Each structure stands twice: as structure tokens, then as C-alpha cells.
Amino acid sequence: MKKTFLSLIILLLFTVVAKAQSNSVKGFIIDLSSNAKLHNATVSVLNAKDSTLYKFTRAAQNGSFSFQNVKKGNFILLVTYPEYADFVNKFAIDSVNNEIDFNAIDMKTKAKLLNEVIIKGQAAAIKIKGDTTEFNAAAYKIQPNDRVEDLLKKFPGVTVDAQGKITAQGKTVEKVLVDGEEFFGDDPTLVTKNLRADMVDKVQLFEKSSDQAAFTGVDDGEKKQTLNIVLKEDKKQGYFGKVDVGYGTDDFYQVQAMINKFKNKEKIAAYFTSSNTGKTGLGWDDAGKYGSSGNMEVSDDGMIYIGGFDDLDDGGRYWGEGIPLANNGGLHYENKWNSDKQSINANYKAGGLNVKINKNTINQRNLPNAIFNTNTDQITDNDTFRQKIDATYNIKIDTTSTLKVVVDATLKNTESNVINNSTGRRGDNSLLNISDRNTTNEGKQQLFNLNALYTKKLKKTGRNYTVNISQNYSQINSEGYLKSFNRFYDESENEKLAERQNIDQLKDDDILTNKLATNITYTEPLSKFFNLVANYGLTYTSSKSDRATYDASTPGVYNNLNAEFSNNFEADQLLNQLGAIFNYKKGKQVITFGTKTSFINFDQTEVYRNTNFKRNFTNWLPQASYQYKFSAQKSVNVSYNGSNTQPSVTQLQPVRTNDDPLNIVEGNENLRPSYNNRISVRYNSYKVISNKSFYVNGSFNFTNNQIVSNNITDVNGKTTYKSVNLDSQTPFNYYVYSGYSRKFSFLGDINAGVGLGSNGTRSYNYVNGELNTTNSVTYRPSINMNKYSDKGQFYFSFGPTYNSQQASLQQQNNNKGWGYDGYLDLNFKLPKKISITANSEYIYQPSTTSFDNKLERLVINASLTKAFFKEEKLKLMFSANDILKQNIGFRRVASSNSIIQTTYNNISRYFLFSVIWDFNKMGGGTPKTN
């Protein structure tokens, strides 16, 4: 009896506990007037206190819905369905009422309600319209002076790191639009860090197709993850802005200012930044249009490019090396008129960047029977000033045709001074060579680009054509000096006086490129689901490259032309391209396949030597892809792309240069084209309310008949490079990135996840007659967690990293080992409008058989902010950068038969005091927070 009674008590206890843990909400959605079960209706549970989103689901096929494991508290149930009025009902979960059953929720159409009574309800937090996820800003609580960036952090599936990089549903956001238009070009941070959150009506997340695909309706696979910020109508009148001024120890400073004026569809904005703290601007996205090698190259599709002087970091951008001094500013104007049939979007940017770099490079070069180690110290002083103007004009000519014209122009001036001091040693540490080199350069670059796209829809649905005409003009002029002194030593460390080199030369480069291209694309619907996209393109490129080298007759007088290192190339190229791409789209499947073929005639003349070089070749560019979309947030994609790589002009007939006398390039006119194969797989799955995301991205590339380098290194450490074809071996490279993350309610709604990334290559080159194989592989598992709330936020990521770089020559020397890297970002809001922010980065790379030193840095930055006034328009901030003074720059890479370690100076510790002032007058009054 006692056992039976005890068993009953235990059973009752388990029942009570189970019941207590199964707090649930259920019901089903129906229109009783028509007895229609509204499947896929959006059902949301909101926190009653602040109306923020707690849980979310869709009604099943029979209209039913349920939520399990609902925490205790007061909530609002919100049901939305197209063309129906919203259903809103408050309820509470407690120890007594822990199973809420709404039974049948009778939805009323808006048309019916208009004839009866007006019902006011809470707007849905999230709506899914086809492939677009729409977030309603009114459903999320914001703080005074929050920016768009702060609002985005509250959206399920959206994260923003300390640098402003946005990730949405597992994909990096590449574009941020304002009311469907670009704002200051294509720089997301100008929007997210400067527009106020209380101006936003809704945010739309979608994959933006290319202009061509958007017009034809045929998916070309070119998509970018995009956010569109839709502003409230009453926030499109007035002005707002922000000023941030700070000064600190060791004369570190930063100034940022931005002002915006909106009037209906007219937007005017301006910004200015100046700093030496590493913040080089609100954004600088003007990459150079051509390369910087000083040589002519032919791309995979047959395009010819001529580069000029090698200026700072490919266009004046700062990559984290050295100490920068940056001044940038810009103006933006956009407007629509004539019933939105015409629009203009224009920008002007100007910026100067000076970077001083102190760098050390250790190069271990593995040879069949020897090892040469070179230790190089480099001091660089680079100055860049650039101005750019661009404008986009759109006109809707009639209901079937449009015209889009894009114009941009750039003026850039550069100055550089580079001092190299290198010492080469043999494997036994005996002295091999010493090189002292100083190069100076002043350059000017002018770019002009014009592009016009005309689109026309014909009578038959889906039948259309486009005409694209473009012109690209580039002129580069540069003048610089090379002074180099090189000495060589035998194994007893005695100098070989006969081989000593002393170079004192003037380099004068003038490069001009003019390209005119046109492309016609025609789309024909072969059936309801099957389309043909055919195109023909004609491109003519004219180029001139005059590179003159003068030896000094007397110190400071350069009047003797050095014919060996001078050249004057004139090149003309005519390209004809034909293409046919078939597209099948039905239901959840999209299949694309076809090819493009380029026929290229290339004619080059070297004026000084009166030699002519002609080449005719054909490039094949087949492509195929398969996409299956399980839903708007779940899809898989497999694609293949093939392409020829023609030998570059540099590889066939090199421009001789003595900029680095220890590394010399020779040509090979017998080179054959290689063929590249690329297979890519992408899977993405995302669930909105649980913030559950799983993705896998991978690519495998292999090359037939690849062009590789044949290196001959002599006893003095001089290396001669010559390109040859690889016949039997097949080089390859791959990458795989995967991740899983979701929201964990029992951890306080923390988003947590794991990731695994791996990439590797197998490459080949010949070294002194022997084939060298270099294998590189990296494994990077990681964990990450983040949470954003009104009281604070944090983001944490950490994981080990395994790197292996090994050449088949001298296998005992390699760069293998486990390292670690992690990142932490914290922000807490305290009483009295005080907030604390801190972020930290940790990187560790171990010592290896190639490098006996470990590389490690722990960088901690922190700030304390005090806000004033009701809307926190004024803030005082005290910040500390690199508190531990460990911000040391370094990296290790493998290249051919070399393993290279580079260390460089970085911005160090400083303390900064800043004053931040927000001002705004939008919609005729001061906005209130939600």
C-alpha cells in the first residue's frame, strides 16, 4: 500500500513538473464566414512590456499553430494574413494558466471591417513576401539617438560586428540601399552608422539580382545580399547630422562630421573625416580600374589591361600596416521627378592618405640542394590624394523601354619613397649577398568611364533585348628614381668585387589605355519555363606604354637612355564574343547552362626595337548551374564554370626591369593556354524566429596545362623566372565553410553557433630543374555567441587554427602548427546614461621548423561614455586604444618554394577624449523613441 501510494505521489510530481515545463499556446486560424483555413498565417508572440518579438511561427495546412516551452510572463498574440485585419489579444502564462488554447481565431477581411468598425492593432514584426524578409521597425524598441546599425542588431538572424560588417541569414550583406537607391555609392557603413534608427519605417532583406537579370527575368546567378532601408514619410523632411571630435595622447586625434538634408525624394548629404587613429574615413570604395604592374595582361575573357606605377595598397586604401594619416570628405545628391520616371544619383569624394610603414620580411627559399634565407628591412612612406565624381541617370522612356547612364571620373596623385635593406645567407648562415635599394616615385592617374544601358521589352511576354555601350579611358604618368647597391660573397664571405652592382637611374613611364565596348543581349522565351539568352559583344582596345630608363652621366644628370630596360609598346586588340545561355525555371528549380566564346586578335609593336608580336586565340567560357529552393530561406545550388587562361604578354614577351636586380624575368613564346575548372556548392537553411541557421559553401578548382614558374637560382642568390606549361600534374585549390547557429531560450535568448572552415592548395613550380610541390592547408573550427538587448550587447568568437605549408624540396623545413584567434565585443548600459564598451582581439601563431619565433598579440580597447539631455544628443567619451600595447602586425604565407614571414609596425596605445553631438530636425519636430 505504501509503495502504491509513493508511486502515485511520484507520478503526480512528474506530471506536475512535466505540466509546468510544457507551458504552451495553441489555436487555429480560420475565416468562419467562408470556413477557409488560413494556412501560412503569420503568428507572433510579443512581450507585452515593450512589444518586442518573442516567438514566431506559421499556421499549418489545417490552420493550426502551437508554441511550446513558453516562459512565464505577459504577452500579446498577433496574427496577420494578407487582406485580413490583424488579430491582437493579450494573455499571460503563470503557474495557474500555463496552457493557453485560443481555439478558433476568426479572422475578418479588411473589406468587411471597413463596413463595420475600425480596429487598431499592433503591426507584425516580420513579414515574408516571396524572397523578401521584411522587418517592421515599429515592433522593435530603440533608444534615443540609436543608429540604423543598432536597429539591425535587434533583428533575428542579423549580426553587426565592431567594424560595421553586416551578416544576415548566414550571408554577408554587400549592399545597403535607402528607399531603393544607393547612398554615397556602394558603402554600407555610411548608411548604418549615420542614419537614425527612428527614421526607419521598415527594412527589407533580399538577394539583389544584376540589372540584366532584373530586366530580363532570367536568373544569371549574380546576386548580392541586400538591405533596403525604407524611411518613414514624415522623416523625409528636414535635416540631421552628427559631429564627433576627439584628441588624445601622443597627438592622436579623430574628427568625423556628417550632415543630411531630406526633402521628399531629394536627398543631400555631406561628410568629412580626419584622423591618425586608423579610421581612414566613413568609407573608401574606389578601387583602381587597372592593375599596377607596369605590364600588359590579358584576362580570361580576353580583355587587355595595362598597369602603371605601384601606388599605395591598390588605390590608396589602408590595410592595417603602418601609421595612417587620413583626410576624406564627400558630397551626395539624389532626386526623382516626373512621376519617378527620371532620377539622378551623384557623388563627389576627395581624400588624402599618408601611411608610414616599417616592415621586416624573412624569406626562406628552398632549393634542391640548398636553403637561402633573406632578411629584409623596409621603410615606406606613401602619399595618395584622390578625387572622384560619379553620377547615375535613369529615365523611363515609355512603358517598354528604359535608359541608364553611369559616368565616373577619377584624378589621383601619388608620392612614394621605399628604402629596402636586405641580407641573404646560406643554410649554414654564411653571408650570400647584401642589397641596399631606394626607390622614389611621383605619379598622376586620370580615369574616365562611361556606361549606357538601354532596355526594351517587346510584345511577346518575356521577349526583350538590351544594348550596352561603354568607354574606359585611363592615363598614367609617373617619374621616379632607382638607386641600388648590390654586393655578393663566396662561401668564405669574401666579396666578389667583379660582380658588384651600382645602379643610379631615372624611370619615366607614360601609359594610355582607351577601350570601347558594346554588347547586345536578346532574350527569347522558348516556352513557359524555358528561356534563351543570346549575346554578342564587340570590344576594341588601344593601348600605349612608354617606359624609359635613363642612366646618370654625372651625379644628378640623367640623359643616357638605357635601351635594355626601356620599352615603348603600342598594342591594339579586337574582341568578338558570342554567347548562348539557356535558363529553365519551374517551381522550385532553376537550371542554367550554356557557353560564351571569345575570338581575340592581338597586335603589339615594340617601337624602340621595331619588333612586332601578334597573337590570335579563342577563349571558351562554359557554365552550368542547378538551384533548388525548398523555401524562401532554404536552398541548394551547384554550379560549374570553365575558362581558358591565355599566357599574359608579360609571360610571353616580358617588359625587362631591373627594379629588383636579385629577381629577373624572362619570356617564353611557346606557352600554351591553360584550362580552369571550378565546381561550387552552396546550401543555406534559415528559420526566422528561432534564428536557426545552417550553411555550407564550398568550391573545388583544378587546372589543366597550368602555366607555372621555372626558377633558376644561382650561387649568388639571383633568381631568374620563366613561365612554362605543366604537362602531367594537376594543381588544385579548394575551400569549405560551414556554420550552424540558433537562439537558445534557456540561455536568455543568446544566439550561439559553431563553424568550420578549411582551405587548401596544391601548386607546382620548377626550381633549378626539379619539380617542387607546395601543399598548403588551413583548418579553422570556431564557436561564437552574441546577444543584443536594451541593456547591452556582446559578441564572442574563438577557435583554434591549424596551418600547414610545406614544399617537397627541403621537407624538413615547414610552417606547421596550431594557433588560436578570438574576438570579444562588449557594450553595457549603466544608470545615469553611462555606457561601457570594450573589444578585444587575440591571435597566436606558434614557432615552426622554418621560423623559431612565435607570433602573438592581445589587443584590448575600451571606452566610457556619458550621455546628456533627455534624447542623449550630447555625449562625452573617454577611450583607450591597445591598453596592453601589443598591437604587433604579422603574417605568414607560402609562395612557390618560399615560406615568408612579415612583421610590421601598427598603431600603438593612446588615450582619447571625444565630444559627440547629434542634431536633427525631421518631420517638423523631435522624434520620439518607440
Helices and strands as residue ranges (DSSP letters): H 2-21, E 24-31, E 36-37, E 42-47, E 53-58, E 64-67, E 73-80, E 87-93, E 99-106, H 110-114, E 126-129, E 132-136, G 137-139, H 148-152, E 158-160, E 166-168, E 171-172, E 175-178, E 181-182, H 188-192, G 197-199, E 200-209, H 211-216, E 223-231, G 233-235, E 237-248, G 249-251, E 253-263, E 266-275, E 296-298, E 304-306, H 313-316, E 323-337, E 342-366, E 371-396, E 401-426, E 431-457, E 464-488, G 497-499, E 501-525, E 530-554, E 557-561, G 563-565, E 567-586, E 589-606, E 611-631, E 634-645, H 649-652, E 663-666, E 674-687, E 692-704, E 707-713, E 719-725, E 732-744, G 745-747, E 750-767, E 770-789, E 792-807, E 814-830, E 834-845, E 855-868, E 874-881, E 889-895, E 898-904, E 910-922
